[in-house]
Amino acid sequence: MGGAKGEEKPGGADDWCYQFGNKSAIDLKAPKKSPLALRMFVFAMTMLCGISICSMCMKQLGSDGWSRIVKIEVVEQPCNKSTVPPSEVQFVHYPQPITYSREECKCNPVRFFAIISSQRSGSGWFETLLNSHVNVSSNGEIFSAKERRSNISSIIKTLDKVYNLDWNSSASKNECTAAVGFKWMLNQGLVANHVDVVDYFNQRGVSAIFLFRRNLLRQFVSQLANNHDRYLKQLNGTHKAHVHTKHEATILAKYKPRLNTTTLIWQLRQADEYTRDALENLKSTRHITIYYEDLILNRTKLFDVLDFLQVPRRKLVSRHVKIHTKPLSEYIENWDEVYSTLNGTQYESFLNAADYII
């Protein structure tokens, strides 16, 4: 009809696009240029477009963006574990905190530990000694807060945060920490959840440091004195479980509890059995057992702990000042009754032990 008259043939650049997209046009007309020249032209245009796109992307990323890409690639490179003995692989870790970067220390191995103890066993003093080491971070009694030990899920969540180096405390060494842990009292959800805790320790490669006191009578007196000050707050209206001056220690040591001799042997036996049962339930973990009295009489015992944690030996110091530095007869109001009650029993050795000398 009138279509042939009105049809216009494309020309110029439109003519090339028309022919490129229209197979019949290409088939009917011979190209004016050689196929090789056409291919070279298309290749050159493609290269120019590619360079242009890359240039725009680099401008948007900037130097910081490019450095981030490079950093990500570096972080993902695994640390060399070939120098770790096979028997130690389970206990060597390379945490990747989410709250900060370990930077140049990211491939420094970290060991996980927990100080397992009971109140007034010297664990506070012992922990400050460990924290004086430049590569050790022990974060205190994290399970003193009831919500963290309310169930095993809360306990594991808290443990994961500590061992991922995301627990923030004054003891944290962060980047170059070589051993990280905390202090866990038996009655802070540990005994109640010992099966799950042992499984967690063994799976995550956590080492336990059992710290206890042989002289349960001195421990008992220390507990009573601590409870007394908790209510009276004798040091300027504040309660202090540990002191840093002799003056403060003298004030707290003035209290002399009167012990109930009728139930005393039963109380000592209960404390002894409670500790023994706990050690039995936790013994399948990698552990070391030390006693407060041994640390008092022989400071080189601390080197055994550092060797256990595989950290360099260093001189360890503490600002803690011992409160009860005299024989027990000076700190028990009814000493004669107590002596008569325990003399000749399995607890007789508690009466005259010289474990108060530092």
C-alpha positions as CSV (number, residue, x, y, z in Angstrom):
1,M,0.0,0.0,0.0
2,G,1.7,3.3,0.9
3,G,4.2,1.6,3.1
4,A,6.9,1.4,0.5
5,K,6.7,5.0,-0.3
6,G,6.9,6.1,3.3
7,E,9.6,3.7,4.4
8,E,12.9,5.5,5.2
9,K,16.3,3.9,5.2
10,P,18.4,4.6,8.2
11,G,21.7,6.4,7.6
12,G,24.9,7.4,9.5
13,A,25.3,6.0,13.0
14,D,21.7,4.9,12.9
15,D,22.4,3.0,9.7
16,W,25.1,0.9,11.5
17,C,22.9,0.2,14.5
18,Y,20.1,-0.7,12.2
19,Q,22.2,-3.1,10.3
20,F,23.8,-4.6,13.4
21,G,20.4,-5.3,14.9
22,N,18.7,-6.4,11.6
23,K,19.9,-9.7,10.3
24,S,18.2,-9.3,6.9
25,A,19.9,-6.0,6.3
26,I,23.3,-7.6,7.1
27,D,22.6,-10.5,4.8
28,L,21.5,-8.4,1.8
29,K,24.2,-5.8,1.9
30,A,27.9,-6.3,1.9
31,P,29.8,-4.4,4.6
32,K,31.7,-1.4,3.6
33,K,34.5,-2.3,6.0
34,S,36.4,-5.5,6.5
35,P,35.2,-7.8,9.3
36,L,38.6,-7.5,11.1
37,A,38.3,-3.8,11.2
38,L,34.8,-4.0,12.6
39,R,35.9,-6.4,15.3
40,M,38.8,-4.2,16.3
41,F,36.4,-1.2,16.5
42,V,34.0,-3.1,18.8
43,F,36.9,-4.4,21.0
44,A,38.3,-0.9,21.4
45,M,34.9,0.5,22.3
46,T,34.4,-2.2,24.9
47,M,37.8,-1.5,26.5
48,L,37.1,2.2,26.7
49,C,33.7,1.5,28.4
50,G,35.4,-0.9,30.8
51,I,38.1,1.6,31.8
52,S,35.5,4.3,32.2
53,I,33.4,2.2,34.5
54,C,36.4,1.1,36.6
55,S,37.5,4.7,36.9
56,M,34.1,5.8,38.3
57,C,34.0,2.9,40.8
58,M,37.4,3.7,42.1
59,K,36.4,7.4,42.6
60,Q,33.4,6.3,44.6
61,L,35.4,3.9,46.7
62,G,38.3,6.2,47.2
63,S,41.6,5.2,48.9
64,D,39.9,4.2,52.1
65,G,37.5,1.9,50.4
66,W,40.3,0.2,48.5
67,S,42.3,-0.2,51.8
68,R,39.3,-1.8,53.4
69,I,39.2,-4.4,50.7
70,V,42.9,-5.1,51.2
71,K,42.5,-5.4,54.9
72,I,39.6,-7.8,54.6
73,E,41.8,-10.1,52.5
74,V,44.6,-9.9,55.1
75,V,42.2,-10.7,58.0
76,E,40.9,-13.8,56.3
77,Q,44.4,-15.3,56.0
78,P,44.6,-18.1,58.6
79,C,47.2,-18.0,61.3
80,N,50.1,-20.4,61.2
81,K,49.5,-23.2,63.8
82,S,52.3,-25.5,62.6
83,T,54.4,-24.6,65.6
84,V,51.8,-25.8,68.1
85,P,52.3,-29.3,69.5
86,P,49.4,-31.7,68.6
87,S,48.6,-32.2,72.2
88,E,48.1,-28.4,72.7
89,V,46.1,-27.6,69.6
90,Q,42.8,-27.9,71.5
91,F,43.9,-25.3,74.0
92,V,45.3,-22.7,71.6
93,H,42.9,-20.1,70.2
94,Y,42.9,-17.1,67.9
95,P,39.8,-15.1,68.9
96,Q,38.4,-12.4,66.6
97,P,36.6,-9.8,68.8
98,I,33.7,-7.9,67.4
99,T,34.4,-4.8,69.6
100,Y,37.9,-4.1,68.4
101,S,40.7,-5.5,66.2
102,R,43.7,-7.4,67.7
103,E,45.8,-5.9,64.8
104,E,49.4,-7.1,64.9
105,C,48.5,-9.5,67.7
106,K,45.8,-11.3,65.8
107,C,47.9,-14.4,65.3
108,N,49.2,-14.5,68.9
109,P,47.7,-17.6,70.5
110,V,45.3,-17.2,73.4
111,R,44.6,-19.7,76.1
112,F,41.3,-19.9,78.0
113,F,41.2,-20.5,81.8
114,A,38.9,-20.2,84.8
115,I,40.0,-19.9,88.5
116,I,37.7,-22.3,90.3
117,S,37.5,-21.4,94.0
118,S,35.3,-20.6,97.1
119,Q,34.9,-17.5,99.1
120,R,37.8,-16.4,101.3
121,S,40.3,-18.8,99.8
122,G,42.7,-16.2,98.7
123,S,41.3,-16.1,95.1
124,G,41.1,-12.3,95.1
125,W,44.8,-12.0,96.0
126,F,45.7,-14.7,93.6
127,E,43.9,-13.1,90.7
128,T,45.6,-9.7,91.2
129,L,48.9,-11.6,91.0
130,L,48.0,-13.1,87.7
131,N,46.7,-9.8,86.4
132,S,50.1,-8.2,87.1
133,H,51.4,-10.3,84.2
134,V,51.4,-8.2,81.0
135,N,49.8,-11.0,79.0
136,V,47.2,-12.3,81.4
137,S,43.6,-11.0,81.7
138,S,41.4,-12.4,84.5
139,N,38.1,-10.6,84.7
140,G,37.0,-11.1,88.3
141,E,33.8,-12.8,89.5
142,I,31.7,-12.3,86.4
143,F,29.0,-14.7,87.8
144,S,28.4,-12.8,90.9
145,A,25.6,-11.2,88.9
146,K,22.6,-13.6,89.3
147,E,21.2,-12.9,85.8
148,R,24.4,-14.3,84.2
149,R,24.1,-17.6,86.0
150,S,20.3,-17.9,85.9
151,N,20.4,-20.8,83.4
152,I,23.0,-22.6,81.3
153,S,22.2,-20.5,78.3
154,S,23.1,-17.3,80.1
155,I,26.2,-19.0,81.4
156,I,27.4,-20.1,78.0
157,K,26.6,-16.7,76.5
158,T,28.7,-15.0,79.1
159,L,31.5,-17.5,78.7
160,D,31.6,-16.9,74.9
161,K,31.8,-13.2,75.4
162,V,34.8,-13.6,77.8
163,Y,36.7,-16.0,75.6
164,N,36.1,-14.0,72.5
165,L,37.9,-11.1,74.2
166,D,34.8,-9.0,74.1
167,W,34.4,-8.8,77.9
168,N,35.5,-5.3,79.0
169,S,37.1,-4.9,82.4
170,S,40.0,-3.1,84.1
171,A,42.0,-6.4,83.7
172,S,41.6,-6.6,79.9
173,K,44.9,-6.6,78.0
174,N,43.0,-6.7,74.7
175,E,45.2,-7.1,71.6
176,C,48.2,-9.0,73.1
177,T,46.4,-11.1,75.7
178,A,48.0,-14.6,75.8
179,A,45.7,-16.0,78.5
180,V,42.1,-14.9,79.3
181,G,39.8,-16.0,82.1
182,F,37.9,-15.1,85.2
183,K,37.2,-16.2,88.8
184,W,34.3,-18.6,89.3
185,M,33.0,-19.4,92.8
186,L,31.6,-22.9,93.3
187,N,28.2,-21.5,94.5
188,Q,27.8,-19.2,91.5
189,G,26.0,-21.6,89.3
190,L,29.1,-23.8,88.8
191,V,28.1,-26.8,91.0
192,A,24.5,-26.7,89.9
193,N,25.5,-26.8,86.2
194,H,28.7,-28.8,86.4
195,V,27.8,-31.3,83.7
196,D,27.2,-28.7,81.0
197,V,30.2,-26.6,82.2
198,V,32.5,-29.6,81.9
199,D,31.3,-30.2,78.4
200,Y,31.8,-26.6,77.5
201,F,35.3,-26.5,78.9
202,N,36.3,-29.7,77.1
203,Q,34.8,-28.5,73.8
204,R,36.3,-25.0,73.9
205,G,39.6,-26.0,75.4
206,V,39.3,-24.2,78.7
207,S,41.8,-25.0,81.5
208,A,40.7,-24.9,85.1
209,I,42.8,-23.6,88.0
210,F,41.5,-25.1,91.2
211,L,42.4,-22.8,94.1
212,F,41.3,-23.9,97.6
213,R,42.3,-23.5,101.2
214,R,43.4,-26.4,103.4
215,N,42.7,-24.7,106.7
216,L,38.9,-24.5,106.7
217,L,38.8,-23.0,110.2
218,R,40.7,-19.9,109.1
219,Q,38.5,-19.7,106.0
220,F,35.4,-19.8,108.2
221,V,36.7,-17.0,110.5
222,S,37.5,-14.9,107.4
223,Q,34.0,-15.5,106.1
224,L,32.4,-14.4,109.4
225,A,34.6,-11.3,109.5
226,N,33.8,-10.4,105.9
227,N,30.0,-10.8,106.6
228,H,30.4,-8.6,109.7
229,D,31.9,-5.8,107.7
230,R,29.4,-6.2,104.9
231,Y,26.7,-5.0,107.3
232,L,28.7,-2.5,109.4
233,K,30.9,-1.0,106.6
234,Q,33.7,-0.1,109.0
235,L,35.9,1.6,106.5
236,N,34.4,5.1,106.1
237,G,30.9,3.6,105.4
238,T,32.1,1.2,102.7
239,H,32.5,-2.5,102.6
240,K,35.8,-3.9,101.3
241,A,36.5,-7.6,100.9
242,H,40.1,-6.8,100.2
243,V,42.3,-3.9,101.5
244,H,45.4,-2.2,100.3
245,T,46.8,-0.7,103.5
246,K,47.8,-2.1,106.9
247,H,45.6,0.5,108.6
248,E,42.5,-0.9,106.9
249,A,43.6,-4.4,107.6
250,T,44.0,-3.6,111.3
251,I,40.5,-2.2,111.5
252,L,38.9,-5.2,109.9
253,A,41.0,-7.6,112.0
254,K,39.6,-6.3,115.3
255,Y,36.4,-8.2,114.9
256,K,36.5,-11.5,116.9
257,P,33.6,-13.9,116.1
258,R,32.2,-16.3,118.6
259,L,31.9,-19.7,117.0
260,N,29.1,-22.2,117.7
261,T,31.1,-25.2,118.9
262,T,28.0,-27.4,118.8
263,T,27.8,-27.3,115.0
264,L,31.5,-26.4,114.3
265,I,32.7,-29.9,113.3
266,W,29.6,-30.4,111.1
267,Q,30.2,-27.1,109.4
268,L,33.8,-27.9,108.7
269,R,32.8,-31.4,107.4
270,Q,30.2,-29.9,105.1
271,A,32.6,-27.4,103.6
272,D,35.2,-30.1,103.1
273,E,32.7,-32.5,101.4
274,Y,31.3,-29.7,99.2
275,T,34.8,-28.9,97.9
276,R,35.8,-32.6,97.4
277,D,32.5,-33.3,95.5
278,A,33.1,-30.3,93.2
279,L,36.7,-31.4,92.4
280,E,35.4,-34.8,91.6
281,N,32.8,-33.5,89.2
282,L,35.2,-31.2,87.5
283,K,38.3,-33.4,87.3
284,S,37.8,-34.5,83.7
285,T,38.8,-31.0,82.6
286,R,42.4,-30.0,82.0
287,H,43.3,-28.6,85.4
288,I,45.9,-27.7,88.0
289,T,45.2,-27.8,91.7
290,I,46.9,-25.3,94.1
291,Y,46.3,-24.3,97.7
292,Y,46.5,-20.9,99.3
293,E,48.8,-22.1,102.0
294,D,51.3,-23.4,99.4
295,L,51.3,-20.0,97.7
296,I,51.9,-18.2,101.0
297,L,54.8,-20.4,102.0
298,N,56.4,-20.8,98.5
299,R,55.9,-18.1,95.9
300,T,57.7,-20.2,93.3
301,K,54.4,-22.1,93.1
302,L,53.1,-19.3,91.0
303,F,55.6,-20.3,88.2
304,D,53.7,-23.6,88.1
305,V,50.6,-21.7,87.2
306,L,52.3,-19.6,84.5
307,D,53.8,-22.7,83.0
308,F,50.3,-24.3,83.0
309,L,49.0,-21.3,81.1
310,Q,52.0,-21.4,78.8
311,V,52.9,-17.7,79.4
312,P,56.4,-16.4,80.1
313,R,57.6,-16.5,83.7
314,R,57.4,-13.1,85.3
315,K,57.6,-11.7,88.8
316,L,54.0,-11.3,90.0
317,V,53.0,-8.6,92.4
318,S,49.8,-7.6,94.3
319,R,48.7,-4.6,96.3
320,H,46.5,-6.7,98.6
321,V,47.3,-6.6,102.3
322,K,46.5,-9.6,104.4
323,I,43.9,-9.0,107.1
324,H,44.4,-11.8,109.5
325,T,48.2,-12.1,110.1
326,K,48.3,-13.6,113.6
327,P,47.5,-17.0,115.2
328,L,43.8,-17.9,115.2
329,S,43.7,-17.6,119.0
330,E,43.9,-13.8,118.4
331,Y,40.8,-13.8,116.2
332,I,38.3,-16.1,117.9
333,E,36.4,-14.8,121.0
334,N,35.8,-18.3,122.5
335,W,39.1,-19.8,121.5
336,D,39.4,-22.1,124.5
337,E,36.1,-23.8,123.6
338,V,37.0,-24.1,119.9
339,Y,40.4,-25.6,120.8
340,S,38.8,-28.1,123.1
341,T,36.2,-29.0,120.4
342,L,38.7,-29.7,117.6
343,N,41.6,-31.0,119.6
344,G,42.0,-34.8,118.9
345,T,39.7,-34.7,115.8
346,Q,40.6,-34.8,112.1
347,Y,40.6,-31.0,112.2
348,E,43.1,-30.6,115.0
349,S,45.8,-29.4,112.5
350,F,43.8,-26.3,111.8
351,L,44.4,-25.0,115.3
352,N,48.1,-24.3,115.1
353,A,48.9,-24.0,111.4
354,A,51.2,-21.1,110.5
355,D,49.7,-20.4,107.2
356,Y,49.1,-16.7,108.1
357,I,52.7,-15.7,107.6
358,I,53.5,-13.8,104.3
